[in-house]
Every structure is written in structure tokens, then in C-alpha cells.
């Protein structure tokens, strides 16, 4: 079976390497040339095994600009208006905007699940405020399309690399518009990553993509003459809640650390969420998440034999192509069964529910992020009415972390579904972060 390689590079060393990059005049246009190149090779060529690649900045370009708080408000409101027909947002979203910001798409080196160097992308959004500024690392929720990633600032578009981005526009607006430096990895398999499929709910690469973008961002911020203070926060939504705790844990293990981490609708015990998703016949999005986990974990760990051993014949021949990062969320959903029971073969469905030693469940269990002691405070926001991630699972994870002595605050958001709880939670996180000043 394939085995993932855990992160072992010192985060402190990465930051020192990034801070030593050449400083240039602030950029007001797209940078055509790489900011830094691997010695003896072009910036996009794969480094040799002896070269340290993690966290190295390749290039950055300005991809969006919202000069005033009013223009940020208009950007956020445009996103709300575009999705309102689906999610019916309330009129009293408690969000305010204090400043404009500029957004930069960043290309950098990180590692894949086997520890091999690979390119990744992410977004760095810089408030139009004088420093020193606090930083928020934003970890996004589930995406099945390569272009649906934070480095894409577009709210909507044709089906092409500049099509719609779900998480990026509102999250960058809320955090950068409140005066925080916003840093958001796309994750492997999304954005401009060349991996054929995203490593869904794989804690090690969720963490490394974020740690390495944070390191690479130091060069961007130095070039732009942006000053940071010592406050570093993380915020994660849905899958991003899992990523945020994986990121927090990785920094803490490397003797770095965050000031505080906030999540909303987060999945912390992936195995239990998978089992709950199998048993839920009502929420129509869950077969997509179940399929995504099965395919991604087989890519990483080789957890089953043939696709036909797991998926019913109607879906076995097409499910892999649906998750090629080229299809929209709605298209993937339309190609799957309405329930997980109807999606999977009867033998696999009953077997994986009954057998805690099934290879998939063993690997899901290994990727839990609620079995350690965070040294910095956590704010876990979750709606009892969340239709995708059960509230009971969040309570169990909070209790598990509290049992270690961790400082974990649980804030229920009753009356909101999965997406609406996210929109409500981000402004609350801003207030919580500011309380650390």
C-alpha cells in the first residue's frame, strides 16, 4: 500500500529562507518573471533531491484590486447576489469593511503526499492599510474544479480557468477588508497544481500546502513593503476546518504556532463523518463527498482493488472522470446517485460500515485532527442545523480536545445551514481575532 510522508522540514527555517529573498519595488502590475529561481534551473523545473524546495517563491502577480472599503463591499454584495437564489442569505449578515485591498496569485514549491517537490498556487491579499498587520491563513471548503480555488478572484465566468470561485471572494473580502493579511492555499490538485486529482482530506498535504504558502508569502510581502506583526490566525470552513487544525498542528510541531484558530462547519474526525454520510439518505451533496474520499484515498493509499469493487456498475466507469478537476460541482453531483447506498455496491456498503479495519477506515482514522492538544485557543463554530456536517460530530471532537486540556470554545449557530453558518461565522472570527490585540 502507498504510504504518505509526513512533514519534517522546520517551519522556522522556511520563514528565514523566505525572508532572505531579494527585495524589489512594490508591484503594481503582473510580474512576468519569477521572483526567485531554483539555482541552476528555471523556476518551474523540478528541483533535484538535494535542493530544498518547500516554501520557495516562484512568482506572483496581481489579479484583483479593490481600492476602497466601498469597492470591497460591492465585491462581497455581488457574490451574495450571485448565490442568493441557492442559499437565501438573510439580510442582516453582520459584516463590515474597513479598507480596500489588492490580491496576488502566488506560485510556490511544496511537496506531494510522497514528499516529492511539486508546484502549488494560492492567494495573498494585502489590505491598503499601514502596518504592522496581523495575518489570517484561510483554509477553504470542498472544491471539485481546479478553477474553484482562492487564487481565482472571479465570482462567476464561463467554464474556463477563470470560472467561478466560491470560497475566495467572500473570505478575502471579510478578512482583508477588515485589515488582515489574507493567505489562502488552493491545495494540491486545485488552482495551477499539476496533480490529476485533489488530495481530499489528506491532513499532511493540507498542512504542508498552507505552511509552504505562508513561507513563500514572506517574499511577496517583503517585495511589496508590507509589514506584519506577530499575530497569526487560521480560519477554516468545512473541509477547511480539517485543514486549519492540520495546519495549526504542523506549525506547533515545528515549534512555530498560531495565535488562535477558528473554524465553522468543520470536519475533524473524518472516519466518523464518512460513516455518518453513508447513513444519511436526505442530504443530496453527501454522495459527492463519499465518492471524493474514496477516489482520493485510493490515489494516496491504495485502499481498494478496482473501482467496480466499490461503485455500482452504473457509476464505476464514469466516477473517476467526474472527479478530474474539470467538472463543476453541479455536474459531478448530477452524475452520481442520490444516496450513498444507491451509489456503492451492496457488499462494499455493508462491509465498510461493519469493519473498522477496512483499509479506507484505517486511513480515515489516521487523518483525524482532533486527537492532540492545541496550545493556542480554538473557536469552533457550528450550527445544530448543519445538514452536511453533523453537530454531534463537532461536539464529540470538542470534548475530545478539551479532555487534553486544550482551550476550546464552542459557539453554536442555530438556525443556519452549512453555507449560511459560514457567512455568519467569518465576521465573528474577525471580532474574536481582534480580541487578541
C-alpha positions in Angstrom: 0.0 0.0 0.0 1.1 3.5 -0.7 2.3 5.5 2.3 2.3 9.3 2.8 5.4 11.0 4.0 4.8 13.4 6.9 6.1 17.0 7.1 9.6 17.1 8.6 11.1 20.5 7.5 11.4 23.2 10.1 8.9 25.9 9.6 11.2 28.4 11.3 13.9 27.6 8.6 11.3 28.1 5.9 10.5 31.6 7.2 14.1 32.5 7.4 14.8 31.4 3.9 11.8 33.3 2.6 12.7 36.5 4.5 16.1 36.4 2.8 14.7 36.9 -0.7 15.7 39.9 -2.7 13.5 42.9 -2.0 12.1 44.8 -5.0 10.0 47.8 -5.6 6.2 47.3 -4.9 4.5 45.7 -7.8 1.6 47.5 -9.5 1.3 45.1 -12.4 1.7 41.4 -13.3 5.2 40.1 -12.6 6.2 38.4 -15.9 9.4 37.0 -14.5 9.8 34.7 -11.5 10.6 36.4 -8.2 13.1 33.7 -7.3 14.6 30.8 -9.2 16.0 27.5 -8.1 19.8 27.8 -8.6 21.0 26.3 -11.8 17.4 25.7 -13.2 14.4 27.5 -14.4 11.8 28.4 -11.7 9.3 25.8 -12.9 11.7 22.9 -13.3 11.6 20.3 -10.6 14.4 20.7 -8.0 16.9 17.9 -7.6 16.5 15.7 -4.5 19.3 17.7 -2.7 17.7 21.1 -3.2 15.4 22.5 -0.6 12.2 23.4 -2.4 9.5 23.8 0.3 8.2 27.3 0.7 10.2 28.7 -2.1 8.5 31.5 -4.0 8.4 31.1 -7.8 6.3 34.0 -8.9 3.4 36.3 -8.0 1.0 38.5 -10.0 -1.7 41.0 -9.0 -5.0 39.5 -10.1 -7.5 41.8 -8.4 -7.8 45.2 -6.8 -10.5 46.8 -4.6 -9.1 50.2 -3.6 -11.7 51.3 -1.1 -13.9 49.8 1.6 -16.9 50.6 -0.6 -15.5 48.6 -3.5 -14.9 45.7 -1.2 -18.5 45.9 0.0 -19.6 45.9 -3.7 -17.5 42.8 -4.4 -18.9 41.0 -1.4 -22.5 42.0 -2.2 -22.0 40.9 -5.8 -21.1 37.4 -4.6 -24.1 37.4 -2.2 -26.4 38.4 -5.1 -25.0 35.7 -7.4 -25.6 32.9 -4.9 -28.7 34.2 -3.1 -31.0 32.1 -5.3 -29.3 28.9 -4.0 -28.7 29.8 -0.3 -31.3 32.5 0.5 -29.0 34.6 2.6 -30.5 36.7 5.4 -30.4 40.5 5.1 -28.6 41.0 8.4 -25.1 39.5 7.7 -23.0 41.1 10.4 -20.1 42.1 8.2 -18.3 45.4 8.0 -15.4 46.6 5.7 -12.7 49.0 6.9 -10.3 49.2 3.9 -9.5 48.2 0.4 -7.1 45.5 -0.6 -5.1 44.1 -3.5 -4.9 40.3 -4.3 -1.9 38.4 -5.6 -1.8 34.9 -7.1 1.3 33.2 -5.8 3.1 30.2 -7.3 5.4 28.3 -4.9 7.1 24.9 -4.2 5.6 22.4 -1.8 5.5 18.6 -1.5 3.0 15.9 -2.5 1.9 13.0 -0.4 5.1 11.1 -1.1 7.4 14.0 -0.2 8.2 14.9 -3.8 8.6 18.6 -4.8 5.5 20.0 -6.6 4.2 23.4 -7.6 1.2 24.9 -6.0 -0.7 28.2 -6.0 -2.6 30.3 -3.6 -3.8 33.8 -2.9 -2.2 36.6 -0.8 -4.5 39.6 -0.3 -2.9 42.8 1.2 -5.0 45.4 2.9 -4.5 49.1 1.9 -3.6 49.9 5.5 -0.3 50.8 7.1 1.4 48.1 9.2 2.2 46.2 11.1 -0.7 43.9 10.2 -2.0 40.6 11.6 -2.3 37.6 9.2 -5.1 35.2 8.6 -4.5 31.9 6.9 -7.8 30.9 5.2 -8.4 27.2 4.5 -11.3 26.7 2.1 -14.0 24.1 1.8 -14.7 21.3 -0.7 -14.0 22.1 -4.3 -14.1 19.7 -7.3 -13.0 22.1 -10.1 -9.4 23.3 -10.5 -10.5 26.9 -11.0 -12.7 26.9 -7.9 -9.9 28.0 -5.7 -8.9 31.1 -3.7 -6.3 32.2 -6.3 -9.1 32.8 -8.7 -10.8 36.1 -7.6 -13.8 35.8 -10.1 -17.3 35.4 -8.7 -18.6 34.0 -12.0 -17.4 33.3 -15.5 -17.5 30.9 -18.4 -16.3 27.3 -17.9 -12.6 28.0 -18.2 -9.6 28.7 -15.9 -11.4 32.0 -14.9 -14.7 30.5 -14.0 -16.5 31.0 -10.7 -14.7 30.8 -7.3 -16.9 30.0 -4.4 -14.8 30.5 -1.2 -12.3 33.1 -2.3 -14.3 36.3 -3.0 -16.3 36.4 0.3 -13.5 35.2 2.5 -10.9 37.6 1.1 -13.4 40.5 1.4 -14.2 39.7 5.1 -10.6 39.3 6.3 -8.5 41.5 4.0 -11.3 44.1 4.1 -11.0 44.1 7.9 -7.3 44.8 7.7 -5.8 41.3 8.0 -3.3 40.0 5.5 -5.1 37.1 3.9 -3.2 34.0 2.8 -5.2 31.1 1.2 -3.7 28.0 -0.3 -5.5 26.3 -3.2 -4.4 22.8 -2.0 -2.8 20.2 -4.2 -4.8 19.3 -7.3 -6.5 22.7 -7.4 -5.5 26.0 -8.9 -2.5 25.5 -11.1 -1.3 22.3 -9.4 -0.5 19.6 -11.9 -1.7 16.7 -9.7 -4.6 15.0 -11.5 -6.8 15.0 -8.5 -7.0 16.9 -5.2 -5.8 15.1 -2.1 -9.1 15.4 -0.4 -9.0 15.4 3.4 -5.3 14.4 3.5 -4.1 16.2 6.6 -0.4 16.2 5.8 -0.7 17.9 2.4 -3.4 20.2 3.5 -1.0 21.4 6.2 2.1 21.5 4.0 0.4 23.5 1.2 -0.6 26.1 3.8 2.7 26.1 5.7 4.7 26.5 2.5 2.4 29.2 1.1 2.9 31.1 4.4 6.7 30.8 3.9 6.5 31.9 0.3 4.3 34.8 1.2 7.1 36.4 3.2 8.9 37.1 -0.1 5.8 38.6 -1.6 5.2 40.8 1.4 8.8 41.9 1.6 8.7 42.9 -2.1 5.5 44.9 -1.5 6.9 46.5 1.6 4.1 45.1 3.8 4.9 44.9 7.5 3.4 42.0 9.6 3.0 41.9 13.3 3.4 38.7 15.4 -0.3 37.8 15.3 -1.1 34.7 13.1 -4.6 33.3 12.9 -6.2 30.4 11.0 -9.7 30.1 9.8 -11.3 27.0 8.2 -14.7 26.2 6.7 -16.0 22.7 6.2 -13.1 20.7 4.8 -11.1 23.8 5.7 -11.8 23.2 9.4 -9.9 19.9 9.0 -7.2 21.7 7.1 -7.0 24.5 9.7 -6.4 22.1 12.6 -3.8 20.2 10.5 -2.1 23.5 9.7 -2.2 24.5 13.4 -0.8 21.1 14.4 2.0 21.3 11.9 3.2 24.7 13.0 3.0 23.7 16.6 5.1 20.6 15.9 7.7 22.7 14.2 7.9 25.0 17.2 6.1 27.7 15.4 2.5 28.3 16.2 -0.7 30.3 15.6 -2.3 32.9 17.9 -5.7 31.3 17.5 -7.7 29.1 15.1 -11.4 29.5 14.3 -13.5 27.0 12.3 -17.1 26.7 11.1 -18.9 23.6 10.0 -15.6 21.7 10.3 -14.9 18.0 9.9 -12.3 16.9 12.5 -12.9 13.1 12.7 -13.0 12.1 9.0 -13.9 8.5 9.6 -17.0 9.3 11.7 -18.1 11.9 9.1 -17.7 9.4 6.3 -19.8 6.8 8.2 -22.5 9.5 9.0 -22.6 10.5 5.4 -23.1 6.9 4.3 -26.1 6.6 6.6 -27.7 9.9 5.7 -30.3 9.4 2.8 -31.6 13.0 2.9 -28.7 15.4 2.1 -28.1 15.3 -1.7 -24.5 16.5 -1.6 -23.2 13.6 0.5 -22.6 11.1 -2.3 -20.2 13.6 -3.8 -18.2 13.8 -0.7 -18.2 10.0 -0.2 -17.1 9.4 -3.8 -14.4 12.1 -3.5 -12.9 10.5 -0.3 -12.9 7.0 -1.9 -11.1 8.2 -5.0 -8.6 10.4 -3.3 -7.7 7.9 -0.6 -7.2 5.2 -3.2 -4.9 7.6 -5.1 -2.9 8.2 -1.9 -3.1 4.9 0.0 -4.4 2.2 -2.5 -7.4 1.3 -0.3 -9.3 -0.9 -2.7 -8.8 -3.0 -5.8 -11.0 -2.0 -8.7 -13.4 0.9 -8.9 -16.1 -1.7 -9.7 -15.4 -3.3 -6.3 -16.7 -0.2 -4.7 -19.1 1.6 -7.0 -22.1 0.1 -8.7 -21.6 -0.7 -12.4 -23.6 2.3 -13.5 -21.1 4.7 -11.8 -17.8 2.7 -11.8 -16.9 3.6 -15.4 -17.6 7.3 -15.0 -16.9 8.3 -11.4 -13.2 8.8 -12.0 -13.7 11.1 -14.9 -16.2 13.2 -13.0 -13.5 13.9 -10.4 -10.9 15.0 -13.0 -11.0 18.6 -11.6 -12.5 19.7 -14.9 -16.2 19.4 -14.0 -18.4 21.8 -12.0 -19.8 20.8 -8.6 -23.3 20.6 -10.1 -22.1 18.4 -13.0 -20.4 16.0 -10.6 -23.4 15.8 -8.4 -25.7 15.1 -11.4 -23.6 12.2 -12.4 -23.9 10.4 -9.1 -26.7 8.5 -7.3 -28.9 10.5 -4.9 -27.8 8.4 -1.9 -24.6 6.7 -0.9 -26.4 3.4 -0.6 -27.5 3.6 -4.2 -24.0 4.7 -5.3 -22.0 1.9 -3.8 -22.1 -1.9 -4.3 -24.2 -3.6 -1.5 -21.2 -5.7 -0.4 -18.9 -2.7 -0.1 -21.6 -0.5 1.6 -22.4 -3.1 4.3 -18.7 -4.2 4.7 -17.2 -0.7 5.2 -19.9 0.1 7.7 -19.2 -3.0 9.7 -15.5 -3.4 9.5 -13.4 -0.8 11.5 -10.3 -2.4 10.0 -11.3 -1.8 6.4 -8.3 -0.1 4.7 -10.2 3.0 4.0 -11.5 3.4 7.5 -8.0 2.8 8.9 -6.6 5.6 6.8 -9.5 8.0 7.5 -8.9 7.4 11.2 -5.2 8.2 10.7 -6.2 11.6 9.3 -8.3 12.7 12.3 -7.2 16.1 13.6 -8.9 16.1 17.0 -6.5 13.8 18.9 -3.8 16.3 20.0 -3.5 19.2 22.3 -3.6 22.6 20.6 -1.5 25.1 22.7 -3.3 28.1 21.2 -7.1 28.8 21.7 -9.7 27.3 19.3 -13.1 28.8 18.4 -15.3 26.1 17.0 -18.5 27.5 15.4 -21.1 25.0 14.2 -24.8 25.0 13.5 -27.0 22.4 15.2 -28.9 22.7 11.8 -25.9 21.9 9.6 -27.2 19.4 7.0 -23.8 18.3 5.8 -21.6 18.0 8.9 -23.5 16.7 11.9 -23.4 18.9 15.0 -22.9 15.8 17.2 -19.6 15.1 15.5 -18.4 18.6 16.3 -19.4 18.2 19.9 -17.5 14.9 20.2 -14.4 16.4 18.7 -14.6 19.4 21.0 -14.9 17.1 24.0 -12.0 15.1 22.8 -9.7 18.1 22.5 -10.9 19.6 25.8 -10.0 16.3 27.5 -6.4 17.1 26.7 -6.6 20.4 28.4 -7.0 22.4 25.2 -8.7 25.8 25.3 -11.7 25.2 23.0 -14.7 27.5 22.8 -17.8 26.1 21.1 -20.2 28.6 19.6 -23.5 27.2 18.3 -25.0 29.0 15.3 -28.6 27.7 15.4 -31.0 28.2 12.5 -28.3 28.3 9.8 -27.5 25.6 7.2 -23.9 24.7 6.3 -23.2 27.7 3.9 -25.1 30.3 5.9 -23.3 29.4 9.1 -20.0 30.1 7.2 -21.2 33.5 6.1 -22.2 34.3 9.7 -19.0 32.9 11.2 -16.4 34.9 9.3 -17.3 38.3 10.8 -17.5 36.6 14.2 -14.0 35.3 13.7 -12.8 38.8 12.9 -14.1 40.0 16.2 -12.5 37.1 18.0 -9.1 37.7 16.3 -9.2 41.4 17.2 -9.7 40.5 20.9 -6.1 39.2 20.9 -4.7 42.7 20.4 
